[in-house]
């Protein structure tokens, strides 16, 4: 409740209502998203997390953030497993789209591939990160493979895997603890968009 009193735009955004303030200006003045997320019940955290993952995926490119980021042995595995047409479609879409082109994508992805794709997507969504923030997010990604698996839309069933997703969502708040205030503001701008969908 305190978060909502101090930041009414957070509540308006969460209901998809227009804010009286510019969302980016509000984000700069009040990096409230960490507090707000911590106040949500587990079910709402899951819904929010899935919306945020979708918003980040929309900013991704499979060519850049998957094929251009993961280890070459994983790229070679994918390339060998798909047809020329599938590979062309894969390169043209988002990272989430790539997993839907062929099951071979998830079959070829090593743990390190998920980490590197996650880092590339984070760079694309948030812009330049400090060295400390990058190192912290990379450590988080290595320690939380169930979180990085969210980039694959088929990794979880949103209706039947709610309990597992709730655990992943709880872990998700740790990503913001890696970021500087400026990086949190940029993340919050994406989060505001996700909350208003």
C-alpha positions, 0 to 999 in steps of 0.5 A: 500500500505504501508503494501505491501511496508514494507512486500512484502511477505504479497502480494506474499502470498495473491496471492498464490505465493512463498515468497523469505523468510521463512514465519515463519521468515517473521512472526516473523520479521513483524507481518503485518497481522492485518494491511493487513486485515484492508486494504482489501475491505469487499469482500476480508475480507470475502473470507480471513475470510472463508479461515482462518476459514477453516485452523483453522478447519483443525487443529481441532478435534471434539473429543477434541474441541467439545465433549471434550470442550463443557458443558456436557448437550450439549454433552448429547443432541448430544449423544442422538440425533445421532446414534452410527455410526454418533457419531463415525464419528463425533468423527473422524472428525474436528469440521466443519465435526461434524456439517455436520454429523447431524443437531442435533449438531447445534440444541444441541449447546448452546451459551456457547458451541460455546464459549468453542468450539471456545476457544478449537479450538483457543488453538489447533491452536495457542498453549498456550495463556497468561491468558489475551489473553484467557480472551479477546478471551473468552469475544470476543466469548461471545460478538460475537456469529455470529463469533463463529457460523462460526465453523458450515459450514452451519451457513452461505451461502457464496454466499447469506450471503455476507453482514452478513459475511462482518459484521462478518469479520469486527468484526474478526480483534478484535480477533488479538487485544487480542493477544500478539506479539508472539501469533500474529506471530503464528496466522499469520503463519496460516493466511499466509497458508490461504491466499495462498490457 
